[in-house]
Amino acid sequence: MAAPLRVAVVGSGPAGAFCAQILTEESGRDVGDLAVDVFERLPTPFGLVRYGVAPDHQKIKSIVASLTEVFETPGVRFFGNVTIGSGAGCDLTVDELRAHYDAVVLASGAPLERRLGVPGEDRAGVVAARDFVSWYSGHPDAAFDTSVLAAERAVVVGVGNVALDVARMLVRTPDELRRTDVPEHVVEALAGHRVREVCVVGRRGPEHAKFTNKEFLELAAIDGADVVVSPDDLVLSEQARAVAARPAAARLLASLQKVAEREPQGRARSIRFLFHRTPVEFAGRTDIDTAVRAVRLAHTQRPEIVEDLPVGLVLPAVGYRGRALAGVPFDNTSGTIPHRDARVVDGERVLPGLYAVGWVKRGPSGVIGTNRLCASETVEALLADAADLAGSGAGPEGIEALLRARGVPVVDWSRWQAIEAAETALGERTGRGRVKLHERDAMLLAAGVAG
Ligand code: NAP
């Protein structure tokens, strides 16, 4: 009889969860012959679905129902509140997982922001979109100083879907926010903020905008703000017209054109798109001023044109990058784990039993469903190697013993369900639907594992 196959997955976001799902569906193994343990550093599952997808995109978040089914499949276990890595704050190393499981799949995502490398980027008021997203999503590690919301103008750098998410969240009304699961302190801070104009700045022309037409149309229809597109930005060069002929770009340009022709309605807030501009400096008022007061924008087609835009909040939304894991090769340039067909490589050498999936494998692109395709490729490689791998690890019992010995308060699936119940109860108390807990201690208390 073939030895059982024991797999550890690091990360419980869509990529990790899809891996667990496809493994159980396609391994051809019965319960008992396949064990998939998913490790997650937060007490809560679902990664970016919980902490990245915008709170007002409940339809996208409904994927949680099918991800829940994955974690409730016999043979799949959730180990929340367990950090994989090395050094302070880490509970288990990748090497320990490799020693105890037959295969380890790294699905640790892209939790860090990409930097612009522009002078003044460290000034107060320049806040990575990632930090703003984490804060309004109730991430327990979010660091966001709400005093920057006293600014009258915010500039979002980048024209991807994250840029649209943060711009939209800045103009949502309190009623709209209360219909989501964002924590009450977020609703209050966003309800009272003073930002009147949000400028969304793209370094190339609109034909290269990365946001999708669906997301732009949603923004264009928002009640809380006038959306302003300059007709001048939509005048295309011959070269640009070739790009704009592609179906997705053509649809988006048609939508931008319609909005450019609209008369502003005089709403209290506006979102203004600026293309062909890039920040070259985030300036203070004086040499000793540590806060951002103006963004110096250079025109990318005519660099001699430079404009200073007074501003108190800058949100660079220029992409994410992965974080290196001790004991795992890492490509610092791309912020991803080097791999060949999902098998992690160290130079030319394949590291047996080690795989990557999701954003840490292919970089931060695509929608949630893209991770399913990515997970299929990873599982296919793992199952092709399964005959050699099965039985090679010492067994998950050793990992459970290590966690006990180290006093790690593991949040298993039933404890996560207790957190969910506490969030539902919190919502009921405040007359809202479910409301997220945003402090780790409160989550652990609700889970019944607070030390
Ligand atoms: P993205 O789509 O890659 O957009 C990044 C933007 O930043 C681009 O406009 C890019 O411009 C710009 N940029 C990069 N480096 C820059 C620099 N040095 N200076 C100025 N601009 C710079 O990334 P994202 O918005 O973070 O989204 C990540 C992924 O999640 C995407 O696949 C996105 O579609 C997905 N997502 C989807 C949804 C949704 O479906 N609703 C919501 C959020 C995110 P260039 O093109 O010129 O490089």
Residues whose N, C-alpha, C, O or C-beta is under 5 A from the ligand:
A	BS01	NAP	L116 G158 V159 G160 N161 V162 A163 R203 R204 H208 K210 A317 V318 G319 Y320 P364 S365 G366 V367
